[in-house]
Every structure is written in structure tokens, then in C-alpha cells.
Amino acid sequence: MINEYEIEGLLFKQAEKPKHHLMTKIINVFHDYYRINVYTQIEEEGLLKRKIAQSYMTTFRNNELTIIPDPDKRSEDKKRKF
């Protein structure tokens, strides 16, 4: 069984914790692959709004968390370089 607090700590060593952080949800997709959703909460027009501010596909092996790059973002980065 994984320790979600440990994984959350490892995530925020690699990625910046968003302002107005509400919670982090770690979902086992298969085997040692996890989807990590980071939620924020803000007040707008008198209403509390919650949303997923960041979402990561990761692997957790040998107590090491690896963020798998989003292929869409990698292609955008390549487009910007030219």
C-alpha cells in the first residue's frame, strides 16, 4: 500500500504547489502508474469554486516518483523552438 502523503511530498519537490491548494488526489491507474490531480479552491462572486489546477501522470517505483511528460506539451515546446 502506498503512502499518499509521501507521494504528495515527492510531487511538490518536483512541481510547484499551487496557490490556494485544497487537496491532492492520487489515483492508481494500473500497476505502478498513478494519476495525481491537484485541486485548488478560490472564492469568486461569493461562490467557492474548486477545480483541478494541475494533473500529472506518474510512476512510483522504488520509492521514487517520476512525472511522465505530457506529449501535447512536448509538441508545443518543439513548435516554440522553431
All heavy atoms as an XYZ file, in Angstrom:
703
protein
N       0.844     -1.193      0.000
C       0.000      0.000      0.000
C       0.882      1.246      0.000
O       1.857      1.325      0.729
C      -0.891     -0.036      1.248
C      -1.941      0.999      1.270
S      -3.291      0.439      0.230
C      -4.431      1.715      0.454
N       0.530      2.193     -0.840
C       1.327      3.417     -0.943
C       0.955      4.399      0.169
O      -0.153      4.385      0.685
C       1.147      4.105     -2.308
C      -0.296      4.589     -2.486
C       1.579      3.223     -3.430
C      -0.470      5.597     -3.570
N       1.906      5.234      0.505
C       1.676      6.302      1.459
C       1.425      7.571      0.643
O       2.344      8.123      0.036
C       2.890      6.464      2.374
C       2.718      7.574      3.377
O       1.949      8.505      3.184
N       3.448      7.476      4.462
N       0.156      8.007      0.587
C      -0.198      9.155     -0.255
C       0.497     10.440      0.183
O       0.826     11.277     -0.653
C      -1.712      9.320     -0.294
C      -2.377      8.191     -1.047
C      -3.846      8.422     -1.324
O      -4.370      9.494     -0.972
O      -4.469      7.524     -1.913
N       0.738     10.606      1.485
C       1.433     11.812      1.952
C       2.872     11.840      1.447
O       3.399     12.887      1.098
C       1.399     11.896      3.478
C       0.012     12.115      4.024
C      -0.646     11.113      4.734
C      -0.662     13.311      3.806
C      -1.930     11.304      5.218
C      -1.940     13.525      4.290
C      -2.569     12.511      4.999
O      -3.831     12.706      5.469
N       3.499     10.676      1.379
C       4.862     10.582      0.876
C       4.896     10.938     -0.616
O       5.746     11.703     -1.068
C       5.395      9.160      1.080
C       6.792      8.945      0.554
C       7.255      7.507      0.698
O       6.534      6.667      1.264
O       8.375      7.232      0.210
N       3.949     10.409     -1.381
C       3.897     10.701     -2.811
C       3.607     12.181     -3.050
O       4.225     12.820     -3.894
C       2.862      9.800     -3.518
C       3.388      8.363     -3.544
C       2.579     10.298     -4.928
C       2.469      7.367     -4.179
N       2.690     12.745     -2.271
C       2.399     14.178     -2.406
C       3.650     15.007     -2.122
O       3.953     15.967     -2.831
C       1.265     14.581     -1.471
C       0.889     16.036     -1.591
C      -0.213     16.443     -0.635
O      -0.250     15.934      0.507
O      -1.040     17.274     -1.024
N       4.395     14.644     -1.096
C       5.635     15.350     -0.771
C       6.652     15.261     -1.895
O       7.311     16.253     -2.236
N       6.777     14.063     -2.491
C       7.701     13.890     -3.615
C       7.254     14.711     -4.823
O       8.086     15.268     -5.546
C       7.804     12.405     -3.984
C       8.489     11.506     -2.960
C       8.309     10.040     -3.337
C       9.954     11.858     -2.819
N       5.941     14.788     -5.056
C       5.423     15.582     -6.168
C       5.809     17.045     -6.007
O       6.316     17.672     -6.942
C       3.901     15.451     -6.270
C       3.245     16.364     -7.306
C       3.616     15.929     -8.720
C       1.742     16.394     -7.133
N       5.595     17.594     -4.813
C       5.843     19.018     -4.614
C       7.327     19.355     -4.450
O       7.690     20.517     -4.351
C       4.993     19.555     -3.476
C       3.526     19.604     -3.828
C       2.564     19.104     -2.971
C       3.105     20.120     -5.042
C       1.219     19.130     -3.301
C       1.767     20.152     -5.399
C       0.827     19.658     -4.513
N       8.188     18.352     -4.472
C       9.627     18.607     -4.597
C       9.983     18.847     -6.064
O      10.983     19.472     -6.368
C      10.434     17.425     -4.054
C      10.446     17.349     -2.550
C      11.293     16.202     -2.077
C      11.280     16.158     -0.550
N      12.056     15.023     -0.031
N       9.137     18.313     -6.973
C       9.403     18.437     -8.414
C       8.533     19.499     -9.088
O       8.913     20.047    -10.119
C       9.135     17.096     -9.114
C      10.023     15.979     -8.642
C       9.681     14.684     -9.347
O       9.593     14.651    -10.563
N       9.489     13.625     -8.585
N       7.361     19.746     -8.554
C       6.411     20.691     -9.156
C       5.974     21.688     -8.086
O       5.865     21.335     -6.911
C       5.199     19.942     -9.702
N       5.716     22.888     -8.510
C       5.314     23.935     -7.569
C       3.889     23.694     -7.071
O       2.981     23.387     -7.847
C       5.385     25.301     -8.255
C       5.144     26.453     -7.310
C       5.340     27.798     -7.985
O       5.974     27.857     -9.052
O       4.838     28.791     -7.442
N       3.705     23.835     -5.770
C       2.377     23.702     -5.171
C       1.580     24.959     -5.521
O       2.070     26.073     -5.347
C       2.505     23.572     -3.655
C       1.233     23.231     -2.932
C       1.506     23.154     -1.433
C       0.864     21.942     -0.865
N       1.096     21.840      0.592
N       0.378     24.802     -6.050
C      -0.374     25.985     -6.488
C      -0.890     26.817     -5.307
O      -1.122     26.295     -4.212
C      -1.539     25.397     -7.279
C      -1.739     24.048     -6.713
C      -0.376     23.572     -6.293
N      -1.058     28.092     -5.590
C      -1.675     28.991     -4.616
C      -3.108     28.511     -4.404
O      -3.748     28.033     -5.337
C      -1.660     30.411     -5.194
C      -2.041     31.477     -4.219
C      -1.872     32.840     -4.873
C      -2.251     33.923     -3.901
N      -2.120     35.252     -4.497
N      -3.617     28.604     -3.201
C      -4.970     28.181     -2.836
C      -5.157     26.663     -2.933
O      -6.243     26.183     -3.253
C      -6.033     28.892     -3.684
C      -5.909     30.379     -3.693
N      -6.110     31.146     -2.573
C      -5.581     31.237     -4.689
C      -5.920     32.414     -2.866
N      -5.593     32.496     -4.141
N      -4.066     25.913     -2.670
C      -4.121     24.446     -2.709
C      -5.196     23.945     -1.748
O      -5.265     24.355     -0.594
C      -2.758     23.869     -2.322
C      -2.731     22.381     -2.259
N      -2.729     21.703     -1.076
C      -2.710     21.451     -3.240
C      -2.702     20.405     -1.320
N      -2.687     20.218     -2.627
N      -6.059     23.087     -2.230
C      -7.121     22.493     -1.418
C      -6.766     21.070     -1.030
O      -6.765     20.715      0.143
C      -8.455     22.516     -2.183
C      -9.635     21.822     -1.506
C     -10.029     22.558     -0.226
C     -10.814     21.722     -2.464
N      -6.473     20.229     -2.031
C      -6.144     18.834     -1.757
C      -5.461     18.224     -2.974
O      -5.481     18.783     -4.064
C      -7.390     18.032     -1.421
C      -8.334     17.837     -2.568
S      -9.716     16.809     -2.071
C     -10.584     16.684     -3.606
N      -4.879     17.066     -2.740
C      -4.240     16.301     -3.798
C      -4.865     14.914     -3.784
O      -4.968     14.285     -2.737
C      -2.722     16.200     -3.555
O      -2.194     17.521     -3.476
C      -2.023     15.438     -4.656
N      -5.296     14.459     -4.961
C      -5.910     13.129     -5.065
C      -5.010     12.247     -5.926
O      -4.664     12.615     -7.047
C      -7.298     13.238     -5.684
C      -8.065     11.942     -5.656
C      -9.501     12.150     -6.072
C     -10.261     10.848     -5.940
N     -11.663     11.005     -6.308
N      -4.653     11.094     -5.389
C      -3.767     10.159     -6.073
C      -4.579      8.933     -6.457
O      -5.171      8.275     -5.604
C      -2.577      9.789     -5.164
C      -1.808     11.069     -4.802
C      -1.682      8.757     -5.840
C      -0.830     10.914     -3.680
N      -4.600      8.636     -7.745
C      -5.433      7.552     -8.265
C      -4.531      6.528     -8.952
O      -3.783      6.879     -9.866
C      -6.458      8.098     -9.287
C      -7.298      9.205     -8.652
C      -7.331      6.984     -9.845
C      -7.908     10.152     -9.651
N      -4.619      5.277     -8.534
C      -3.858      4.214     -9.193
C      -4.534      3.885    -10.512
O      -5.698      3.500    -10.542
C      -3.770      2.978     -8.295
C      -2.978      1.875     -8.936
O      -3.517      0.838     -9.276
N      -1.693      2.094     -9.100
N      -3.816      4.064    -11.611
C      -4.362      3.795    -12.940
C      -4.154      2.315    -13.270
O      -5.088      1.622    -13.648
C      -3.702      4.703    -14.000
C      -4.248      4.421    -15.384
C      -3.896      6.164    -13.642
N      -2.928      1.855    -13.133
C      -2.604      0.437    -13.257
C      -1.197      0.223    -12.728
O      -0.364      1.118    -12.775
C      -2.744     -0.068    -14.702
C      -1.853      0.619    -15.703
C      -0.620      0.097    -16.053
C      -2.257      1.793    -16.313
C       0.197      0.738    -16.968
C      -1.462      2.441    -17.244
C      -0.221      1.906    -17.569
N      -0.951     -0.947    -12.198
C       0.339     -1.361    -11.649
C       0.977     -0.227    -10.836
O       0.461      0.139     -9.798
C       1.225     -1.890    -12.775
C       2.469     -2.552    -12.288
N       2.449     -3.548    -11.352
C       3.771     -2.366    -12.604
C       3.688     -3.951    -11.099
N       4.508     -3.238    -11.857
N       2.066      0.374    -11.314
C       2.734      1.441    -10.556
C       2.598      2.801    -11.233
O       3.412      3.695    -11.051
C       4.199      1.097    -10.306
C       4.978      0.783    -11.562
O       4.400      0.866    -12.669
O       6.171      0.445    -11.451
N       1.540      2.963    -12.014
C       1.228      4.242    -12.666
C       0.097      4.921    -11.900
O      -0.904      4.285    -11.577
C       0.794      4.027    -14.124
C       1.940      3.655    -15.027
C       2.413      2.358    -15.068
C       2.549      4.615    -15.827
C       3.470      2.010    -15.900
C       3.600      4.283    -16.662
C       4.057      2.975    -16.687
O       5.107      2.648    -17.506
N       0.276      6.214    -11.641
C      -0.698      6.975    -10.872
C      -1.041      8.272    -11.585
O      -0.177      8.907    -12.182
C      -0.139      7.313     -9.478
C       0.084      6.086     -8.640
C       1.264      5.367     -8.726
C      -0.911      5.634     -7.789
C       1.455      4.223     -7.973
C      -0.729      4.497     -7.034
C       0.462      3.794     -7.127
O       0.645      2.654     -6.390
N      -2.287      8.667    -11.503
C      -2.741      9.986    -11.936
C      -2.840     10.804    -10.657
O      -3.478     10.389     -9.687
C      -4.100      9.895    -12.625
C      -4.812     11.209    -12.857
C      -4.097     12.157    -13.774
N      -3.940     11.621    -15.118
C      -3.221     12.221    -16.061
N      -2.605     13.363    -15.808
N      -3.103     11.692    -17.253
N      -2.189     11.951    -10.629
C      -2.241     12.828     -9.463
C      -2.925     14.121     -9.883
O      -2.445     14.834    -10.765
C      -0.835     13.122     -8.900
C      -0.128     11.809     -8.550
C      -0.936     14.035     -7.678
C       1.305     11.994     -8.062
N      -4.055     14.405     -9.256
C      -4.798     15.639     -9.513
C      -4.632     16.564     -8.311
O      -4.837     16.145     -7.163
C      -6.276     15.354     -9.737
C      -6.511     14.586    -11.016
O      -5.831     14.782    -12.013
N      -7.488     13.704    -11.009
N      -4.278     17.806     -8.587
C      -4.073     18.815     -7.545
C      -5.211     19.822     -7.656
O      -5.383     20.458     -8.689
C      -2.694     19.501     -7.714
C      -2.482     20.535     -6.626
C      -1.579     18.463     -7.712
N      -5.981     19.949     -6.598
C      -7.169     20.808     -6.586
C      -6.883     22.117     -5.860
O      -6.150     22.153     -4.873
C      -8.323     20.102     -5.864
C      -8.859     18.903     -6.595
C      -8.222     17.669     -6.507
C     -10.006     18.990     -7.375
C      -8.715     16.557     -7.176
C     -10.507     17.889     -8.043
C      -9.857     16.676     -7.937
O     -10.339     15.580     -8.609
N      -7.511     23.180     -6.361
C      -7.467     24.478     -5.690
C      -8.894     24.932     -5.405
O      -9.849     24.433     -6.000
C      -6.764     25.544     -6.556
O      -7.430     25.650     -7.804
C      -5.301     25.217     -6.775
N      -8.985     25.879     -4.491
C     -10.294     26.455     -4.160
C     -10.137     27.962     -4.087
O      -9.242     28.465     -3.409
C     -10.788     25.916     -2.821
C     -12.098     26.532     -2.361
C     -12.618     25.869     -1.109
O     -12.989     24.714     -1.147
N     -12.622     26.582     -0.005
N     -11.009     28.675     -4.805
C     -10.999     30.136     -4.747
C     -12.429     30.621     -4.573
O     -13.389     29.904     -4.879
C     -10.378     30.765     -6.022
C     -11.150     30.340     -7.275
C      -8.915     30.441     -6.149
C     -10.783     31.121     -8.515
N     -12.552     31.831     -4.073
C     -13.874     32.437     -3.946
C     -14.026     33.468     -5.055
O     -13.161     34.329     -5.246
C     -14.048     33.103     -2.585
C     -15.443     33.631     -2.391
C     -15.673     34.204     -1.002
O     -14.892     33.908     -0.086
O     -16.637     34.965     -0.854
N     -15.102     33.334     -5.823
C     -15.398     34.246     -6.920
C     -16.872     34.591     -6.878
O     -17.707     33.691     -6.848
C     -15.081     33.555     -8.269
C     -13.969     34.176     -9.035
C     -13.692     33.419    -10.328
O     -14.646     33.059    -11.045
O     -12.520     33.190    -10.599
N     -17.170     35.871     -6.857
C     -18.560     36.339     -6.857
C     -19.375     35.701     -5.723
O     -20.528     35.325     -5.894
C     -19.214     36.072     -8.217
C     -18.513     36.756     -9.365
C     -19.065     36.358    -10.721
O     -20.075     35.641    -10.798
O     -18.462     36.779    -11.725
N     -18.716     35.553     -4.574
C     -19.390     34.999     -3.409
C     -19.545     33.486     -3.415
O     -20.158     32.925     -2.514
N     -18.994     32.813     -4.414
C     -19.090     31.356     -4.507
C     -17.715     30.726     -4.364
O     -16.726     31.250     -4.876
C     -19.673     30.938     -5.861
C     -21.078     31.418     -6.187
C     -21.410     31.073     -7.634
C     -22.083     30.792     -5.240
N     -17.655     29.593     -3.666
C     -16.414     28.841     -3.598
C     -16.331     27.953     -4.823
O     -17.248     27.186     -5.112
C     -16.373     27.972     -2.335
C     -16.169     28.719     -1.024
C     -16.201     27.750      0.142
C     -14.844     29.475     -1.042
N     -15.233     28.075     -5.542
C     -15.041     27.273     -6.747
C     -13.832     26.368     -6.544
O     -12.777     26.824     -6.130
C     -14.828     28.175     -7.966
C     -16.034     29.003     -8.308
C     -15.803     29.790     -9.573
C     -17.043     30.566     -9.947
N     -16.862     31.268    -11.227
N     -14.038     25.104     -6.858
C     -12.960     24.121     -6.778
C     -12.666     23.619     -8.184
O     -13.581     23.375     -8.961
C     -13.373     22.950     -5.896
C     -13.610     23.359     -4.482
C     -14.099     22.210     -3.665
N     -14.284     22.644     -2.286
C     -14.831     21.911     -1.354
N     -15.269     20.696     -1.638
N     -14.954     22.371     -0.138
N     -11.372     23.464     -8.476
C     -11.016     22.962     -9.789
C      -9.691     22.221     -9.725
O      -8.914     22.389     -8.781
C     -10.930     24.081    -10.818
C      -9.770     25.029    -10.615
C      -9.690     26.035    -11.737
C      -8.409     26.842    -11.631
N      -8.213     27.701    -12.780
N      -9.458     21.386    -10.746
C      -8.160     20.726    -10.868
C      -7.212     21.750    -11.485
O      -7.405     22.185    -12.620
C      -8.248     19.463    -11.747
C      -9.165     18.426    -11.102
C      -6.852     18.886    -11.981
C      -9.417     17.201    -11.950
N      -6.217     22.143    -10.714
C      -5.258     23.142    -11.190
C      -4.093     22.484    -11.921
O      -3.536     23.065    -12.850
C      -4.728     23.950    -10.010
N      -3.730     21.269    -11.495
C      -2.625     20.538    -12.110
C      -2.999     19.065    -12.136
O      -3.669     18.573    -11.223
C      -1.335     20.706    -11.295
C      -0.889     22.134    -11.131
C       0.148     22.299    -10.030
O       0.227     21.510     -9.107
N       0.938     23.351    -10.131
N      -2.549     18.364    -13.155
C      -2.794     16.935    -13.259
C      -1.555     16.280    -13.847
O      -1.023     16.756    -14.853
C      -4.022     16.671    -14.128
O      -4.349     15.297    -14.114
N      -1.085     15.217    -13.216
C       0.145     14.562    -13.632
C      -0.066     13.063    -13.770
O      -0.714     12.447    -12.936
C       1.253     14.765    -12.586
C       1.560     16.208    -12.293
C       0.960     16.860    -11.218
C       2.460     16.913    -13.074
C       1.248     18.186    -10.941
C       2.752     18.237    -12.806
C       2.146     18.862    -11.738
O       2.427     20.173    -11.469
N       0.519     12.473    -14.815
C       0.640     11.022    -14.906
C       2.031     10.717    -14.369
O       3.010     11.365    -14.764
C       0.492     10.542    -16.353
C       0.655      9.043    -16.505
S      -0.505      8.070    -15.527
C      -1.935      8.128    -16.567
N       2.120      9.770    -13.459
C       3.389      9.476    -12.807
C       3.601      7.975    -12.678
O       2.675      7.187    -12.837
C       3.435     10.081    -11.393
O       2.455      9.435    -10.571
C       3.196     11.574    -11.402
N       4.842      7.623    -12.357
C       5.146      6.271    -11.908
C       5.759      6.388    -10.522
O       6.396      7.404    -10.192
C       6.143      5.547    -12.838
O       7.357      6.294    -12.900
C       5.575      5.362    -14.227
N       5.532      5.375     -9.704
C       6.130      5.336     -8.367
C       6.793      3.973     -8.226
O       6.123      2.955     -8.066
C       5.063      5.562     -7.289
C       5.633      5.644     -5.900
C       6.489      6.672     -5.545
C       5.316      4.687     -4.956
C       7.015      6.759     -4.266
C       5.823      4.762     -3.671
C       6.677      5.796     -3.327
N       8.121      3.981     -8.353
C       8.901      2.744     -8.293
C      10.085      2.950     -7.359
O      10.768      3.971     -7.440
C       9.444      2.361     -9.676
C       8.376      2.077    -10.689
C       8.983      1.751    -12.049
N       7.914      1.605    -13.027
C       7.923      2.138    -14.231
N       8.945      2.866    -14.628
N       6.913      1.948    -15.042
N      10.335      1.966     -6.513
C      11.482      2.015     -5.590
C      11.513      3.326     -4.796
O      12.548      3.964     -4.665
C      12.801      1.821     -6.341
C      12.838      0.514     -7.079
O      12.404     -0.523     -6.572
N      13.333      0.543     -8.300
N      10.343      3.744     -4.313
C      10.189      4.980     -3.541
C      10.628      6.226     -4.306
O      11.028      7.219     -3.708
C      10.928      4.887     -2.204
C      10.258      3.899     -1.285
O       9.040      3.772     -1.265
N      11.057      3.170     -0.517
N      10.553      6.184     -5.639
C      10.900      7.337     -6.463
C       9.721      7.676     -7.374
O       9.192      6.816     -8.069
C      12.132      7.017     -7.312
C      12.657      8.215     -8.059
C      13.964      7.895     -8.771
O      14.848      7.293     -8.152
O      14.072      8.256     -9.963
N       9.325      8.943     -7.343
C       8.222      9.422     -8.166
C       8.779     10.064     -9.441
O       9.644     10.927     -9.376
C       7.396     10.462     -7.398
C       6.134     10.946     -8.111
C       5.070      9.848     -8.090
C       5.605     12.204     -7.461
N       8.260      9.625    -10.592
C       8.672     10.174    -11.876
C       7.441     10.728    -12.578
O       6.456     10.012    -12.748
C       9.320      9.082    -12.756
O      10.426      8.522    -12.043
C       9.791      9.655    -14.081
N       7.509     11.992    -12.962
C       6.415     12.612    -13.705
C       6.633     12.304    -15.182
O       7.705     12.561    -15.734
C       6.382     14.138    -13.486
C       6.121     14.442    -12.007
C       5.327     14.789    -14.372
C       6.247     15.910    -11.643
N       5.611     11.740    -15.825
C       5.673     11.428    -17.245
C       5.256     12.683    -18.009
O       4.159     13.192    -17.803
C       4.741     10.250    -17.585
C       5.169      9.010    -16.789
C       4.735      9.989    -19.089
C       4.186      7.871    -16.855
N       6.129     13.190    -18.874
C       5.789     14.421    -19.610
C       4.538     14.244    -20.460
O       4.314     13.188    -21.041
C       7.012     14.664    -20.498
C       8.109     13.862    -19.883
C       7.449     12.697    -19.215
N       3.745     15.290    -20.525
C       2.533     15.303    -21.346
C       2.951     15.434    -22.807
O       3.599     16.410    -23.179
C       1.655     16.485    -20.924
C       0.332     16.547    -21.662
O       0.184     15.873    -22.706
O      -0.555     17.269    -21.194
N       2.592     14.458    -23.662
C       3.023     14.529    -25.065
C       2.513     15.782    -25.789
O       3.187     16.302    -26.665
C       2.451     13.271    -25.706
C       1.573     12.633    -24.707
C       1.788     13.303    -23.391
N       1.340     16.283    -25.418
C       0.826     17.502    -26.045
C       1.704     18.701    -25.719
O       1.961     19.545    -26.557
C      -0.608     17.780    -25.607
C      -1.581     16.745    -26.146
O      -1.279     16.147    -27.190
O      -2.626     16.528    -25.513
N       2.161     18.788    -24.486
C       3.013     19.911    -24.092
C       4.393     19.807    -24.729
O       4.992     20.806    -25.067
C       3.128     19.985    -22.576
C       1.844     20.446    -21.934
C       1.993     20.643    -20.470
C       0.672     21.113    -19.877
N       0.754     21.346    -18.463
N       4.897     18.575    -24.884
C       6.202     18.412    -25.533
C       6.135     18.891    -26.979
O       7.040     19.552    -27.451
C       6.661     16.952    -25.494
C       7.180     16.538    -24.135
C       7.837     15.204    -24.215
N       6.828     14.209    -24.597
C       7.008     12.911    -24.541
N       8.155     12.424    -24.165
N       6.051     12.089    -24.888
N       5.053     18.584    -27.676
C       4.942     19.024    -29.070
C       4.792     20.541    -29.145
O       5.297     21.177    -30.053
C       3.786     18.325    -29.785
O       2.558     18.644    -29.189
N       4.134     21.157    -28.159
C       4.026     22.614    -28.126
C       5.393     23.243    -27.907
O       5.726     24.255    -28.515
C       3.067     23.051    -27.012
C       1.612     22.820    -27.319
C       0.715     23.166    -26.140
O       1.193     23.853    -25.209
O      -0.454     22.774    -26.151
N       6.208     22.636    -27.015
C       7.546     23.158    -26.760
C       8.405     23.090    -28.019
O       9.168     24.005    -28.316
C       8.223     22.379    -25.628
C       7.587     22.648    -24.276
O       6.881     23.687    -24.142
O       7.772     21.843    -23.346
N       8.268     21.996    -28.770
C       9.038     21.858    -30.005
C       8.617     22.923    -31.008
O       9.447     23.473    -31.712
C       8.853     20.465    -30.604
C       9.553     19.388    -29.816
C       9.294     18.017    -30.440
C       9.915     16.927    -29.590
N       9.615     15.590    -30.105
N       7.331     23.213    -31.072
C       6.844     24.224    -32.010
C       7.417     25.605    -31.653
O       7.722     26.388    -32.524
C       5.309     24.287    -31.993
C       4.667     23.083    -32.627
C       3.163     23.177    -32.503
C       2.492     21.901    -32.956
N       1.050     21.902    -32.701
N       7.541     25.884    -30.381
C       8.037     27.194    -29.945
C       9.517     27.389    -30.275
O       9.967     28.512    -30.432
C       7.829     27.343    -28.448
C       6.394     27.497    -28.068
C       6.237     27.685    -26.590
N       4.846     27.530    -26.240
C       4.414     27.091    -25.075
N       5.273     26.769    -24.148
N       3.139     26.969    -24.833
N      10.289     26.315    -30.337
C      11.718     26.424    -30.569
C      12.034     26.829    -32.000
O      13.096     27.335    -32.285
C      12.401     25.099    -30.222
C      12.411     24.816    -28.739
C      13.116     23.508    -28.441
C      13.045     23.203    -26.957
N      13.662     21.929    -26.630
N      11.136     26.612    -32.931
C      11.403     26.912    -34.341
C      10.933     28.283    -34.722
O      10.143     28.919    -34.292
C      10.748     25.862    -35.259
C      11.373     24.511    -35.079
C      10.711     23.511    -34.399
C      12.629     24.252    -35.591
C      11.274     22.266    -34.239
C      13.198     23.007    -35.432
C      12.523     22.006    -34.751
